[in-house]
Amino acid sequence: MLKYLIILLLSFAFAMPLSGQEVRMPRGNNSSATSGDDTESHVDDKEAKVDSKIYSWKLVDLYSREDSVVVDSSMVNFHIYNPIFQNSISNNYLGYLGSPYESNIFFKRRLPGNDFYFLENLTAYRLKTDDVRYYNTTTPFAVLKYSQGNQGANKAEQSFKAFYTQNIDSTMNIGFDFNVFSNESQYISQEISHKYFNIFVSRNTDRYNGYLTFVNGNNNLVNNGGVPVDVFELGFRDPVDMPVNLTSALETENKSFSLFTSHEYLMGQLPFLEKEQDSTSIDSIKPAFKPAYSVHYYADFSNYKRFVTENSVSDTFFDTTLINTDNHIDSVFFKRFNHALQLNAFENDDRKFTFGKRAFIENEIVRTEYPLAGGRRSYSYSNIYVGVEIYRSKSDFWKWRAAARFAILGRNLGDAKIEGEIEKPLIFQNDTTRLKVEGWYRDFSPDIFQEHWYSNHFAWDNEFRKQHEVYVKSKFDYPKYNASAGFNYGLFSNYLYNNEHAMPDQHAGEFSVLSANLRKDFNFWRFGWSNKVVWQAVSRNPALRLPTWSFYSSLYYSHYLFKVMKIQLGAEVYYHTDFQANAYEPSTGQFYVQNEMTTGGYPVVNLFANAKLKRTNAFAKLVHASSFFNLGEYFSAYQHPLETMAFRFGFYWTFYD
């Protein structure tokens, strides 16, 4: 794989001379954040005012398209510092910041595939190359973020973020992003440490788009196996006193490294397709360059390592021990190299009826290795995919896209995805609303680790059929009334899950999932009231359990102190109806079906205060204040209770001059 790293670095270095010095901001409607304060620069020894503007975007659809991202420095919901609740109002997790999790809102879950199997339940605390944001700024832009909480008994919860980006010239941007989450839970032998570091470079001109990004990550956990189911019935309330299932904790260390590069060369109209111009109409001024076609290549290399350490093997928590009954370290390695060549034909702004076109061929190479009782086992495989896409993205009437992707060679032969999307502005009561509908049909192969695995406590060799899924998702936005609504439908067959023995299994029958959601914010004088509700229904099956209702509500009071500092004081509540939430297996890092216990039906109440002074945000929060009243058994996952009431605070500084 070393040769792939050399290819990635050299390809970006050699492509640099292709770019010119023209300014080329990202295509599409991009977000901008202006500071409101002018910055100073020196041009010919004279002071000149420069407005701070920040354009940010991500690469989507096989890195072929730039999708704008809002740069938000507001104080709204700043106190929601846990990443999993920034994405979903209801989660099945181990009760503390940084723990493995899965969203209880089914359509908020990340789709399986193209990731390291054993890290899928830590997505919110990681950064993948397709999550990286790129920037174009008129002035340097930096962020510092810090939060801390006291867990008692010399235990602490902390998070830290340092971010910086700036343009080297009018076309080239460079930056870095460093994030840390650390937490020693209130409960015995529960700890996490998540770190990632990202360096990104982009160069965008009229004729060339180039990207290079490096991501290094560490995700480490210490797990106690949870507490006995009857721990509350026995009268335990203080986390320090509660017994745990693994007295000698199981430690998991995950290391990841990714390197990505992308290059797109843009061309004008091909000579044999250009219309002949009358020589009398040719203007002496050269017309601005308009891209009509492009050739695009990207390459993405990822390397993952996972180590599971048992200093003492428990014969009560684990049913079987296959390799070592004393102490043991399981290790697994996973390497993936993915690259693709794409041809694009863009929409023509001069024509009313036109659409963009894209065709690509993609190659994936994978190698993995894991232990056996008497040695090691390795698998190597590759896949070749082809695909096409047509789209309309510059129309005021509507925007749409349709795409298809097929595996034509390799382990995943026969995999397919056909998808479509429509976004339509609507005029309602003299105001613009927006309706978006998307859907897809997908056949996809099981993960290599769902089919083959061997460790100290689990072993399987499976031959699963391809999974089939149909999704239809819709969303209606009404900004004037601070409201949105959505409806989602999914139909599944050959669904893969982990059964009650924590082993991969396949449900051969069909089942469906229905979901509806509503968001509405109210504002009256200095008071605000934010509400979200999600309803879900699942047809009967043994593989998937979801809460029927999930609610979030936040009531707060806003005011200015001394006419310069804005403050918010409020309370929020999270609630979902009870259901049989999945259990967690620390050895494999996976959630699995259990039939012994229901969780939910318990309101989690937090009290918070937010403040904003110019470029600084701050929050103070009393987390899980409802535990003070002992309202019930507050399990957040099977055998994993929430942490009890604790104080948190944090700061967020932005610098853009």
Buried (B, 14 or more C-beta within 10 A) or exposed (E): EEEBBEBBBEBBEEBBEEBEEBEBBBBEEBBBBEBEEBBEEEEEEEEEEEEBBBBBBBBEBBBBBBBBBEBEBEBBBBBBBBBBBEBBBBBBBBBBBBBBBBBBBBBBBEEBBBBBBBBBBBBBBBBBBBEBBBBBBBBBBBBBBBBBBEBBEEBEBBBBBBBBBBBEEBBBBBBEBBBBBBBBBBBBBBBBBBBBBBBBBBBBBBBBBBBBBBBBBBBBBBBBBBBBEEBBEEEBEEBEEBEBBBBBBBBBBBBBBBBBBBBBBBBBEEEEEEEEEEEEEEEEEEEEBEBBBBEBBBBBBBBBBBBBBBEBBBEEBBEEBBBEEEEBBBBBBBBBBBBBEBBBBBBBEEEEEBBBBBEBBBBBBBBBBBBEEEEEEEBEEBBBBBBBBBBBBBBEEEBBBBBBBBBEEBBBEEBBBBBBBBBBBEEEEEEEBBBBBBBBBBBBBBBBBBBBBBBBBBBEEBEBEBBBBBBEBBBBBBEEEEBBBBBBBBBBBBBBBBBEEBBBBBBEEBBEBBBBBBBBBEEEEEEBBBBBBBBBEBEEBBBBBBBBEBBBBBBBEBEEEEEEBBBBBBBBBBBBBEBBBBBBBBBBBBBBBBEEBBBBEBBBBBBBBBBBBEBBBBBBBBBBBBBEEEEEBBBBBBBBBBBBBBEBBBBBBBBBB
